[in-house]
Amino acid sequence: MRVAALRTSQTDAESLLWYHLRNRRFMGIKFRRQHPIGRYIADFYSADHQLVLEIDGGQHSQQMAYDQARTASLQSQGIHTLRFWNHEVLQQTQAVLEQLRLWVLQHPTLTPAPLPRGEG
């Protein structure tokens, strides 16, 4: 399966960002990695926020039309896309996380966050 292969061959940038996103580490938000959405596979996806995070390498400068069509397709389904370059994630990790945090604050979800363990 292609998704499984993508999960085992993450780029360094994807691996670093996944470290910060996994297990609800980032603002308590559930992210999935290499998540299929229709005919596309999102690098990271939050269903609660209808948000795709894409981490782009240099090859994406050659496929801008494809990326724009993909973003438009996801947007037509009510899914937002945030894109970051590999070097941004690797060299400015905190700035990337801050951009993500600000986006989340501006786009709250109607789904309440789960209570911490032992409460509720």
C-alpha positions, 0 to 999 in steps of 0.5 A: 500500500502506498500510504504505508510506504510513505510513512516509512520513507518520511523526509527529515522535515516530515519526521521533525514536524510529526514529532511535534504533532503526534499524540496530540502534542500540538494544542491537543489536536489529533493529526494523522500522517500520510492520510488519504483524502479522495485521490490525494494523500495528505502529509498531515491531516486534522479532521477536527479542523478540516486542515491539511499540512503539506511539507514541500520539497524542491520538486514542488517548484516544478509541479505548482499547477498540480499543487494548486489543483489539489488545493482547490479540490480539497478546498471545494470539500471544505478542507484548508491547506497550509504549505511549508517548505522542507527548509522552513520546517527544518530551520525555522520549526518554531516559526512554522508551529507558530503559524500553525497555532495562529491559524488554529486560533483563527479557525476554531473547531466546533468539536470540543477537545477531549478532557484530560485523563481522569476528568469527565 
